[in-house]
Structure formats: C-alpha cells, structure tokens
Amino acid sequence: MILEQLELEIGPVAHGGFCVARHEGQVVFVRHTLPGERVRAVVTERRKGFLRADAVEVLLPSPDRVIPPCPFAGPGACGGCDWQHVAWPAQRALKTQVLIEQLTRLGGVTDFSDRSDLVEPLPGGPLSWRTRVQYAVDGEGRAGFHRARSSDVIPVDRCRIAHPAIQALPILDERWPAGATVEATATSAGDTAVVTRASRTGPPAGPVPQVREHAAGHEWRLDAGGFWQVHPHAVAAFTGAVLEQLAPEPGERAWDLYGGAGVFAAALAPLCGPVTVVESDRRAVAAGRRALRDLTNVTFARGDVAQVLANPSWRRVDLVVLDPPRSGAGRAVVEAIVARSPRAVSYVACDPAAFARDVRTFGELGYELTGLRAFDSFPMTQHFETIGKLTPR
Ligand SMILES: C[S@@+](CC[C@H](N)C(=O)[O-])C[C@H]1O[C@@H](n2cnc3c(N)ncnc32)[C@H](O)[C@@H]1O
C-alpha cells in the first residue's frame, strides 16, 4: 500500500498533541512536528472536513526540536508521548499556548498579557517521573504500549518517563497473557505493586495489593491502581496552589468535590472549619476516612457530586475545591456550586477544554477567573494540570 504523502508548512499547536497545517484548503492535524516547521507527512486518517498525518521527514526543523530520548517515540511507534522531540522548556510553551487558546475560544477569557510561561515545571526533569504505568500485552505475551490511535501493541525495552522504581520491576522481561493489561504503581512511601487484568476494562486477576502514600502529614493505604496524582511532586504543587487561591480562614466551610481519598481536604482542614469531601468511589472514601480519622472537622459523603449537591440541605459553603475527571464538572454541578455563593472556588483541571467550558459557565453565572496556575505534571506528553481561581464578579 502506498501511503499518501504531503509536504506541509506547520502552523500553530492545537489541543491533543499535534499542530495544525493546511493542504489545498483542508485542515491537517499533524503529529511529531512543531510550529514553523516544513515537513513531509504521511496521511494516517481521512475524516469529513480534516486529515490526520504523521510528520516522517523534517525539511525545515524548528529550533525547539531535539533528538527524542526514547527510541520508541515517533511516527508509527509508541503513542504514549507526544512531545519527546521537543526541548522541555518549549513543551511548556506549547502547553501554555494550548491553555490560552482553549480559555480564549471556549472560555471567553481574554486577559493573558505577559503569560508566556504560564505552565510551570515540577522538580525532577522530563524523564523518570511517572508513578502509574499501564502496559498493554501483545499476541506473543510481551508488554508494551499502544501505537497512537490504534490497538496495536509496541513492545518496549523500558519506558523512559516511568519512575525508576517502575523501570526496576521485571514486567518487560516476563511473558503475560495475550491481550492483558499490566498496571504498575510506585508510591511516595516507597511501595511498588503490579495488578493484571485480562483486558483493559476487566476486573483485576487476583486480590489487589494495598500501597501506602504519604502527603500533608498523613498516610493513606490505597488499592494499587486507585486514583492518586501521577507525578511525584504533583500533590505538593497542587495543594500549595489550591491553598494559595482559597486562602482559608478559621471557621470557613469547605467542600472538596471529586475529592478521591481527601488529599485537598487534608491540606485545608487545619486552616478552616468543617471540610466535606464528596467522592463516588467506595474504596477511595474508605481509604480517606481511615487516613484522616484524626482530622475531626473532615467528613466524607459518598456519592455522585451532582446528586449530592442537588440536596437542598447542603446550604452554606465558603470555599470549594473542584477536581473533576477529564470530562469536567458540567453545568448542573457549576450551577449547584454558584447557588451556594462560595467566596472562592479552586478548580483543578486535567483537561483544558473541559476546564474552559466550565469557566464559561461560571462566567455566565457571575463568577470570573481571578487566578490561574498551571503545572507540567506530565512532561513529554501533551497533558498538564491547570488550577484556576473563580470568585464572584
Ligand atoms: C481527578 S480525580 C481527583 C481525586 C482527588 N481530588 C485527588 O487529587 O486525589 C477525580 C475523582 O472524582 C471521582 N469521580 C468521578 N466522577 C464522579 C462523580 N460524578 N461524583 C463523585 N466523584 C466522582 C473519581 O473517583 C476520582 O476519585
């Protein structure tokens, strides 16, 4: 099969780990390139109204281009990292552009003067940071990662962004059931664990080990694979930003919505009045109750955030931490928060598009974005975390 090749002048970065080019009036989303480059690209997908392509030859390189530290990164190879070919400071500049573009276009926010370095680095550099890694297994039982936008598995010798404790596990030397998923965890307390599943969404094969995590002066015992921030410095950076934005006062009431095992509640509780964590995952709530039992002003409410907040007996709140999954909080939750007139909301977001849409909803309801931090908590990938402060206009 001869793949269609195009020569392209590459335009701006877009949300999703690619840049935008045009070919004969059609939009092309190009991976493995950088703004300002001229590349030869192979078309990987034709969709109504746009093409997807992989840059396979760089005719005019960007000054920000580097040799990828991982030999498995690149066109047709492991799809885990998007920006291995980009110098680390330039990765953060790309993420800053994506955040500003999303907030401008979807969020209706425009005041970004002098914010070119909005996305801050976390300590430790761009490699060896990932404390949760999910491997796929190919037909011959070898562990690896999916090719971008494909179910093909690319076996690897090691993952350069994985935490050293995960790189030291013998996962890549072993043979696993074909089609299985192998999840590796390394924690702040020095624990490691491996959980396998027959398929990506299937139940764990065998009992799930518990691992310890340390943060904010507390120890959590969690199921391996249960939610915890993936970068070793993320919890400290995010809780620091949330406390800075909320500036809690003694006696103020706080909600930690989508609170997991209560990491933000643990940081808030010594500084304010009652803190309520709302979280749907039974195991996370149980782990949080155990870990924070000495904090008498913290309570956990297990349930769906929208349903819990629909209860009118949930009346007064001063401070809200809002840390929803990638899909965002959505209008019903934003309306329910605004109806309680909090003094400040600190919104922790892993998807800038969902964040921007929710910021627009807050804006329509009288709350504006008055603080903005962002962290490169997923170096080498297109992902980053945004923490926005919303206050009544
Ligand atoms: C991004 S994580 C944040 C967890 C926690 N704030 C932390 O930093 O460790 C989102 C959390 O929301 C929970 N969740 C997802 N949908 C939910 C819903 N509709 N209602 C309540 N919790 C939900 C997930 O189980 C997960 O623990």
Ligand as a Chemical Component Dictionary entry (heavy atoms), coordinates in Angstrom:
data_LIG
# 
_chem_comp.id                   LIG 
_chem_comp.type                 NON-POLYMER 
_chem_comp.pdbx_formal_charge   0 
_chem_comp.three_letter_code    LIG 
# 
loop_
_chem_comp_atom.comp_id 
_chem_comp_atom.atom_id 
_chem_comp_atom.alt_atom_id 
_chem_comp_atom.type_symbol 
_chem_comp_atom.charge 
_chem_comp_atom.model_Cartn_x 
_chem_comp_atom.model_Cartn_y 
_chem_comp_atom.model_Cartn_z 
_chem_comp_atom.pdbx_ordinal 
LIG C1  C1  C 0  -9.229  13.780 39.078 1  
LIG S1  S1  S 1  -9.668  12.670 40.359 2  
LIG C2  C2  C 0  -9.333  13.677 41.757 3  
LIG C3  C3  C 0  -9.168  12.961 43.054 4  
LIG C4  C4  C 0  -8.598  13.797 44.205 5  
LIG N1  N1  N 0  -9.091  15.162 44.202 6  
LIG C5  C5  C 0  -7.084  13.751 44.210 7  
LIG O1  O1  O 0  -6.449  14.717 43.774 8  
LIG O2  O2  O -1 -6.521  12.736 44.639 9  
LIG C6  C6  C 0  -11.401 12.675 40.201 10 
LIG C7  C7  C 0  -12.133 11.875 41.255 11 
LIG O3  O3  O 0  -13.528 12.040 41.008 12 
LIG C8  C8  C 0  -14.192 10.828 41.269 13 
LIG N2  N2  N 0  -15.454 10.931 40.496 14 
LIG C9  C9  C 0  -15.643 10.796 39.171 15 
LIG N3  N3  N 0  -16.901 11.092 38.829 16 
LIG C10 C10 C 0  -17.531 11.430 39.986 17 
LIG C11 C11 C 0  -18.860 11.849 40.283 18 
LIG N4  N4  N 0  -19.771 12.000 39.315 19 
LIG N5  N5  N 0  -19.169 12.137 41.569 20 
LIG C12 C12 C 0  -18.246 11.999 42.555 21 
LIG N6  N6  N 0  -16.969 11.619 42.329 22 
LIG C13 C13 C 0  -16.620 11.335 41.053 23 
LIG C14 C14 C 0  -13.238 9.767  40.842 24 
LIG O4  O4  O 0  -13.498 8.537  41.501 25 
LIG C15 C15 C 0  -11.892 10.376 41.259 26 
LIG O5  O5  O 0  -11.539 9.985  42.558 27 
# 
loop_
_chem_comp_bond.comp_id 
_chem_comp_bond.atom_id_1 
_chem_comp_bond.atom_id_2 
_chem_comp_bond.value_order 
_chem_comp_bond.pdbx_ordinal 
LIG C1  S1  SING 1  
LIG S1  C2  SING 2  
LIG S1  C6  SING 3  
LIG C2  C3  SING 4  
LIG C3  C4  SING 5  
LIG C4  N1  SING 6  
LIG C4  C5  SING 7  
LIG C5  O1  DOUB 8  
LIG C5  O2  SING 9  
LIG C6  C7  SING 10 
LIG C7  O3  SING 11 
LIG C7  C15 SING 12 
LIG O3  C8  SING 13 
LIG C8  N2  SING 14 
LIG C8  C14 SING 15 
LIG N2  C9  SING 16 
LIG N2  C13 SING 17 
LIG C9  N3  DOUB 18 
LIG N3  C10 SING 19 
LIG C10 C11 SING 20 
LIG C10 C13 DOUB 21 
LIG C11 N4  SING 22 
LIG C11 N5  DOUB 23 
LIG N5  C12 SING 24 
LIG C12 N6  DOUB 25 
LIG N6  C13 SING 26 
LIG C14 O4  SING 27 
LIG C14 C15 SING 28 
LIG C15 O5  SING 29 
# 
